């Protein structure tokens, strides 16, 4: 399996804060949407890349939830342990 490269994977991203809780929304393109539905290993790699992406882009923001979006539709959400020390 090819390694996922987040640079081309996430088309855009945003961080939202609600009552002191931060979540990241990462948007993937249509070309990856089909593969997300067909390949569970790819989904796991996308999750790993999402965590790495968030840690790189927002090292000081304690993001607790990452949502992978396909267009305006949430595809998968998961908790992260990205906390400030």
N, CA, C and O atoms as a GROMACS GRO file, in nm:
protein
  340
    1UNK      N    1   0.084  -0.119   0.000
    1UNK     CA    2   0.000   0.000   0.000
    1UNK      C    3   0.088   0.124   0.000
    1UNK      O    4   0.189   0.130   0.070
    2UNK      N    5   0.049   0.222  -0.078
    2UNK     CA    6   0.124   0.347  -0.085
    2UNK      C    7   0.103   0.427   0.043
    2UNK      O    8  -0.005   0.426   0.102
    3UNK      N    9   0.208   0.496   0.084
    3UNK     CA   10   0.197   0.582   0.201
    3UNK      C   11   0.113   0.704   0.165
    3UNK      O   12   0.131   0.764   0.059
    4UNK      N   13   0.024   0.741   0.253
    4UNK     CA   14  -0.058   0.860   0.234
    4UNK      C   15   0.028   0.982   0.260
    4UNK      O   16   0.102   0.987   0.358
    5UNK      N   17   0.019   1.080   0.173
    5UNK     CA   18   0.091   1.205   0.194
    5UNK      C   19  -0.012   1.312   0.223
    5UNK      O   20  -0.090   1.349   0.134
    6UNK      N   21  -0.014   1.364   0.345
    6UNK     CA   22  -0.120   1.455   0.386
    6UNK      C   23  -0.124   1.584   0.307
    6UNK      O   24  -0.228   1.649   0.297
    7UNK      N   25  -0.010   1.622   0.250
    7UNK     CA   26  -0.006   1.746   0.174
    7UNK      C   27  -0.111   1.746   0.063
    7UNK      O   28  -0.174   1.849   0.038
    8UNK      N   29  -0.131   1.634  -0.003
    8UNK     CA   30  -0.231   1.624  -0.108
    8UNK      C   31  -0.362   1.565  -0.060
    8UNK      O   32  -0.460   1.563  -0.134
    9UNK      N   33  -0.365   1.518   0.061
    9UNK     CA   34  -0.483   1.450   0.113
    9UNK      C   35  -0.588   1.548   0.162
    9UNK      O   36  -0.705   1.536   0.127
   10UNK      N   37  -0.548   1.644   0.241
   10UNK     CA   38  -0.642   1.738   0.300
   10UNK      C   39  -0.649   1.866   0.216
   10UNK      O   40  -0.550   1.938   0.204
   11UNK      N   41  -0.765   1.892   0.160
   11UNK     CA   42  -0.783   2.008   0.074
   11UNK      C   43  -0.790   2.137   0.154
   11UNK      O   44  -0.736   2.240   0.114
   12UNK      N   45  -0.857   2.130   0.267
   12UNK     CA   46  -0.863   2.246   0.358
   12UNK      C   47  -0.886   2.194   0.498
   12UNK      O   48  -0.918   2.077   0.520
   13UNK      N   49  -0.869   2.285   0.594
   13UNK     CA   50  -0.886   2.247   0.734
   13UNK      C   51  -0.932   2.368   0.812
   13UNK      O   52  -0.914   2.482   0.770
   14UNK      N   53  -0.993   2.341   0.925
   14UNK     CA   54  -1.032   2.448   1.016
   14UNK      C   55  -1.039   2.392   1.157
   14UNK      O   56  -1.057   2.272   1.178
   15UNK      N   57  -1.024   2.482   1.252
   15UNK     CA   58  -1.034   2.446   1.393
   15UNK      C   59  -1.150   2.525   1.451
   15UNK      O   60  -1.160   2.646   1.432
   16UNK      N   61  -1.236   2.455   1.523
   16UNK     CA   62  -1.350   2.521   1.587
   16UNK      C   63  -1.339   2.502   1.737
   16UNK      O   64  -1.294   2.399   1.786
   17UNK      N   65  -1.381   2.607   1.809
   17UNK     CA   66  -1.381   2.603   1.956
   17UNK      C   67  -1.524   2.618   2.003
   17UNK      O   68  -1.598   2.705   1.957
   18UNK      N   69  -1.562   2.532   2.097
   18UNK     CA   70  -1.695   2.538   2.155
   18UNK      C   71  -1.682   2.512   2.305
   18UNK      O   72  -1.652   2.401   2.347
   19UNK      N   73  -1.707   2.616   2.383
   19UNK     CA   74  -1.700   2.605   2.530
   19UNK      C   75  -1.566   2.548   2.578
   19UNK      O   76  -1.562   2.462   2.665
   20UNK      N   77  -1.459   2.597   2.519
   20UNK     CA   78  -1.326   2.556   2.562
   20UNK      C   79  -1.276   2.426   2.503
   20UNK      O   80  -1.164   2.384   2.532
   21UNK      N   81  -1.356   2.361   2.420
   21UNK     CA   82  -1.316   2.235   2.356
   21UNK      C   83  -1.285   2.263   2.209
   21UNK      O   84  -1.361   2.332   2.141
   22UNK      N   85  -1.175   2.210   2.161
   22UNK     CA   86  -1.132   2.235   2.024
   22UNK      C   87  -1.150   2.109   1.939
   22UNK      O   88  -1.121   1.998   1.984
   23UNK      N   89  -1.196   2.128   1.817
   23UNK     CA   90  -1.204   2.018   1.723
   23UNK      C   91  -1.151   2.066   1.588
   23UNK      O   92  -1.165   2.183   1.552
   24UNK      N   93  -1.090   1.974   1.517
   24UNK     CA   94  -1.035   2.004   1.384
   24UNK      C   95  -1.121   1.936   1.280
   24UNK      O   96  -1.158   1.819   1.294
   25UNK      N   97  -1.151   2.009   1.174
   25UNK     CA   98  -1.222   1.954   1.060
   25UNK      C   99  -1.124   1.951   0.944
   25UNK      O  100  -1.071   2.054   0.903
   26UNK      N  101  -1.101   1.831   0.891
   26UNK     CA  102  -1.009   1.813   0.779
   26UNK      C  103  -1.090   1.763   0.660
   26UNK      O  104  -1.160   1.663   0.669
   27UNK      N  105  -1.080   1.834   0.550
   27UNK     CA  106  -1.160   1.803   0.432
   27UNK      C  107  -1.075   1.728   0.329
   27UNK      O  108  -0.968   1.774   0.290
   28UNK      N  109  -1.125   1.612   0.286
   28UNK     CA  110  -1.057   1.534   0.182
   28UNK      C  111  -1.131   1.552   0.050
   28UNK      O  112  -1.251   1.583   0.048
   29UNK      N  113  -1.059   1.531  -0.059
   29UNK     CA  114  -1.117   1.546  -0.191
   29UNK      C  115  -1.195   1.424  -0.235
   29UNK      O  116  -1.189   1.318  -0.173
   30UNK      N  117  -1.268   1.441  -0.343
   30UNK     CA  118  -1.351   1.333  -0.396
   30UNK      C  119  -1.268   1.213  -0.440
   30UNK      O  120  -1.315   1.099  -0.434
   31UNK      N  121  -1.146   1.238  -0.486
   31UNK     CA  122  -1.065   1.126  -0.532
   31UNK      C  123  -1.029   1.030  -0.419
   31UNK      O  124  -1.000   0.913  -0.442
   32UNK      N  125  -1.030   1.080  -0.296
   32UNK     CA  126  -1.002   0.994  -0.182
   32UNK      C  127  -1.129   0.935  -0.121
   32UNK      O  128  -1.122   0.837  -0.046
   33UNK      N  129  -1.243   0.993  -0.152
   33UNK     CA  130  -1.369   0.949  -0.091
   33UNK      C  131  -1.401   0.804  -0.123
   33UNK      O  132  -1.439   0.728  -0.034
   34UNK      N  133  -1.385   0.764  -0.248
   34UNK     CA  134  -1.413   0.625  -0.286
   34UNK      C  135  -1.322   0.530  -0.212
   34UNK      O  136  -1.365   0.425  -0.164
   35UNK      N  137  -1.196   0.566  -0.204
   35UNK     CA  138  -1.099   0.478  -0.137
   35UNK      C  139  -1.129   0.465   0.012
   35UNK      O  140  -1.107   0.360   0.071
   36UNK      N  141  -1.179   0.572   0.074
   36UNK     CA  142  -1.217   0.566   0.215
   36UNK      C  143  -1.328   0.463   0.236
   36UNK      O  144  -1.332   0.395   0.339
   37UNK      N  145  -1.418   0.453   0.141
   37UNK     CA  146  -1.530   0.359   0.152
   37UNK      C  147  -1.489   0.215   0.124
   37UNK      O  148  -1.558   0.122   0.166
   38UNK      N  149  -1.379   0.195   0.054
   38UNK     CA  150  -1.341   0.062   0.009
   38UNK      C  151  -1.225  -0.001   0.086
   38UNK      O  152  -1.211  -0.124   0.086
   39UNK      N  153  -1.143   0.078   0.151
   39UNK     CA  154  -1.016   0.029   0.203
   39UNK      C  155  -0.999   0.068   0.350
   39UNK      O  156  -0.967   0.183   0.381
   40UNK      N  157  -1.020  -0.027   0.441
   40UNK     CA  158  -1.010   0.003   0.584
   40UNK      C  159  -0.867   0.037   0.626
   40UNK      O  160  -0.847   0.115   0.719
   41UNK      N  161  -0.768  -0.020   0.559
   41UNK     CA  162  -0.628   0.014   0.590
   41UNK      C  163  -0.601   0.160   0.553
   41UNK      O  164  -0.529   0.230   0.624
   42UNK      N  165  -0.657   0.204   0.442
   42UNK     CA  166  -0.643   0.344   0.401
   42UNK      C  167  -0.705   0.436   0.504
   42UNK      O  168  -0.649   0.541   0.536
   43UNK      N  169  -0.820   0.398   0.558
   43UNK     CA  170  -0.887   0.479   0.662
   43UNK      C  171  -0.796   0.493   0.783
   43UNK      O  172  -0.783   0.603   0.837
   44UNK      N  173  -0.733   0.384   0.826
   44UNK     CA  174  -0.643   0.390   0.941
   44UNK      C  175  -0.523   0.481   0.912
   44UNK      O  176  -0.479   0.556   0.999
   45UNK      N  177  -0.472   0.473   0.789
   45UNK     CA  178  -0.360   0.560   0.752
   45UNK      C  179  -0.402   0.707   0.748
   45UNK      O  180  -0.325   0.795   0.788
   46UNK      N  181  -0.523   0.733   0.702
   46UNK     CA  182  -0.574   0.871   0.700
   46UNK      C  183  -0.585   0.924   0.842
   46UNK      O  184  -0.550   1.040   0.867
   47UNK      N  185  -0.632   0.842   0.934
   47UNK     CA  186  -0.641   0.885   1.074
   47UNK      C  187  -0.504   0.920   1.130
   47UNK      O  188  -0.488   1.022   1.197
   48UNK      N  189  -0.405   0.835   1.102
   48UNK     CA  190  -0.268   0.863   1.149
   48UNK      C  191  -0.214   0.991   1.088
   48UNK      O  192  -0.153   1.073   1.157
   49UNK      N  193  -0.237   1.010   0.959
   49UNK     CA  194  -0.192   1.131   0.892
   49UNK      C  195  -0.263   1.254   0.947
   49UNK      O  196  -0.203   1.360   0.959
   50UNK      N  197  -0.391   1.239   0.982
   50UNK     CA  198  -0.467   1.351   1.038
   50UNK      C  199  -0.408   1.395   1.171
   50UNK      O  200  -0.392   1.514   1.196
   51UNK      N  201  -0.374   1.300   1.256
   51UNK     CA  202  -0.314   1.333   1.385
   51UNK      C  203  -0.179   1.403   1.364
   51UNK      O  204  -0.150   1.503   1.429
   52UNK      N  205  -0.098   1.350   1.273
   52UNK     CA  206   0.032   1.412   1.246
   52UNK      C  207   0.015   1.553   1.189
   52UNK      O  208   0.089   1.644   1.225
   53UNK      N  209  -0.082   1.570   1.101
   53UNK     CA  210  -0.110   1.700   1.041
   53UNK      C  211  -0.150   1.802   1.147
   53UNK      O  212  -0.100   1.915   1.147
   54UNK      N  213  -0.238   1.762   1.238
   54UNK     CA  214  -0.286   1.851   1.345
   54UNK      C  215  -0.171   1.888   1.438
   54UNK      O  216  -0.159   2.004   1.478
   55UNK      N  217  -0.089   1.791   1.474
   55UNK     CA  218   0.025   1.821   1.563
   55UNK      C  219   0.123   1.917   1.498
   55UNK      O  220   0.184   2.000   1.566
   56UNK      N  221   0.139   1.906   1.366
   56UNK     CA  222   0.230   1.995   1.294
   56UNK      C  223   0.172   2.136   1.279
   56UNK      O  224   0.241   2.235   1.302
   57UNK      N  225   0.046   2.144   1.240
   57UNK     CA  226  -0.017   2.274   1.213
   57UNK      C  227  -0.058   2.349   1.339
   57UNK      O  228  -0.054   2.472   1.342
   58UNK      N  229  -0.099   2.276   1.442
   58UNK     CA  230  -0.151   2.338   1.564
   58UNK      C  231  -0.087   2.278   1.689
   58UNK      O  232  -0.156   2.218   1.771
   59UNK      N  233   0.044   2.294   1.705
   59UNK     CA  234   0.111   2.229   1.818
   59UNK      C  235   0.069   2.283   1.955
   59UNK      O  236   0.086   2.213   2.055
   60UNK      N  237   0.016   2.403   1.961
   60UNK     CA  238  -0.021   2.462   2.090
   60UNK      C  239  -0.171   2.460   2.117
   60UNK      O  240  -0.216   2.511   2.220
   61UNK      N  241  -0.248   2.401   2.028
   61UNK     CA  242  -0.393   2.396   2.046
   61UNK      C  243  -0.431   2.256   2.094
   61UNK      O  244  -0.399   2.158   2.027
   62UNK      N  245  -0.499   2.245   2.208
   62UNK     CA  246  -0.536   2.113   2.261
   62UNK      C  247  -0.660   2.056   2.189
   62UNK      O  248  -0.770   2.054   2.244
   63UNK      N  249  -0.639   2.010   2.068
   63UNK     CA  250  -0.750   1.956   1.988
   63UNK      C  251  -0.789   1.820   2.044
   63UNK      O  252  -0.706   1.732   2.061
   64UNK      N  253  -0.918   1.806   2.071
   64UNK     CA  254  -0.968   1.683   2.132
   64UNK      C  255  -1.040   1.592   2.034
   64UNK      O  256  -1.048   1.471   2.057
   65UNK      N  257  -1.093   1.648   1.925
   65UNK     CA  258  -1.166   1.568   1.826
   65UNK      C  259  -1.119   1.607   1.687
   65UNK      O  260  -1.103   1.725   1.656
   66UNK      N  261  -1.098   1.506   1.603
   66UNK     CA  262  -1.068   1.528   1.462
   66UNK      C  263  -1.183   1.471   1.381
   66UNK      O  264  -1.225   1.357   1.402
   67UNK      N  265  -1.233   1.552   1.289
   67UNK     CA  266  -1.340   1.508   1.199
   67UNK      C  267  -1.287   1.510   1.056
   67UNK      O  268  -1.241   1.613   1.007
   68UNK      N  269  -1.295   1.395   0.991
   68UNK     CA  270  -1.259   1.385   0.850
   68UNK      C  271  -1.387   1.409   0.771
   68UNK      O  272  -1.487   1.339   0.789
   69UNK      N  273  -1.383   1.508   0.684
   69UNK     CA  274  -1.501   1.550   0.610
   69UNK      C  275  -1.485   1.520   0.461
   69UNK      O  276  -1.377   1.534   0.404
   70UNK      N  277  -1.595   1.478   0.400
   70UNK     CA  278  -1.602   1.466   0.255
   70UNK      C  279  -1.705   1.569   0.213
   70UNK      O  280  -1.826   1.548   0.230
   71UNK      N  281  -1.659   1.679   0.159
   71UNK     CA  282  -1.749   1.791   0.133
   71UNK      C  283  -1.798   1.845   0.267
   71UNK      O  284  -1.718   1.870   0.357
   72UNK      N  285  -1.928   1.862   0.279
   72UNK     CA  286  -1.984   1.910   0.406
   72UNK      C  287  -2.032   1.797   0.496
   72UNK      O  288  -2.092   1.822   0.601
   73UNK      N  289  -2.005   1.672   0.456
   73UNK     CA  290  -2.053   1.556   0.530
   73UNK      C  291  -1.940   1.497   0.614
   73UNK      O  292  -1.834   1.466   0.561
   74UNK      N  293  -1.963   1.481   0.746
   74UNK     CA  294  -1.862   1.414   0.829
   74UNK      C  295  -1.852   1.267   0.792
   74UNK      O  296  -1.952   1.196   0.789
   75UNK      N  297  -1.732   1.221   0.762
   75UNK     CA  298  -1.712   1.080   0.729
   75UNK      C  299  -1.677   1.000   0.854
   75UNK      O  300  -1.737   0.895   0.880
   76UNK      N  301  -1.581   1.049   0.930
   76UNK     CA  302  -1.541   0.980   1.053
   76UNK      C  303  -1.492   1.085   1.152
   76UNK      O  304  -1.430   1.185   1.114
   77UNK      N  305  -1.521   1.062   1.278
   77UNK     CA  306  -1.472   1.148   1.387
   77UNK      C  307  -1.405   1.059   1.490
   77UNK      O  308  -1.448   0.946   1.514
   78UNK      N  309  -1.299   1.111   1.550
   78UNK     CA  310  -1.232   1.035   1.654
   78UNK      C  311  -1.163   1.129   1.752
   78UNK      O  312  -1.124   1.240   1.718
   79UNK      N  313  -1.150   1.081   1.874
   79UNK     CA  314  -1.085   1.158   1.980
   79UNK      C  315  -0.934   1.147   1.964
   79UNK      O  316  -0.881   1.049   1.911
   80UNK      N  317  -0.867   1.249   2.011
   80UNK     CA  318  -0.722   1.250   2.009
   80UNK      C  319  -0.671   1.289   2.147
   80UNK      O  320  -0.743   1.349   2.226
   81UNK      N  321  -0.548   1.254   2.174
   81UNK     CA  322  -0.491   1.289   2.304
   81UNK      C  323  -0.394   1.405   2.290
   81UNK      O  324  -0.300   1.417   2.369
   82UNK      N  325  -0.413   1.489   2.191
   82UNK     CA  326  -0.328   1.605   2.166
   82UNK      C  327  -0.358   1.712   2.271
   82UNK      O  328  -0.446   1.795   2.252
   83UNK      N  329  -0.284   1.709   2.382
   83UNK     CA  330  -0.306   1.803   2.492
   83UNK      C  331  -0.179   1.880   2.518
   83UNK      O  332  -0.069   1.833   2.490
   84UNK      N  333  -0.194   1.999   2.573
   84UNK     CA  334  -0.077   2.078   2.612
   84UNK      C  335  -0.019   2.020   2.739
   84UNK      O  336  -0.091   1.983   2.832
   85UNK      N  337   0.113   2.014   2.743
   85UNK     CA  338   0.181   1.963   2.863
   85UNK      C  339   0.213   2.076   2.958
   85UNK      O  340   0.270   2.052   3.064
   0.00000   0.00000   0.00000
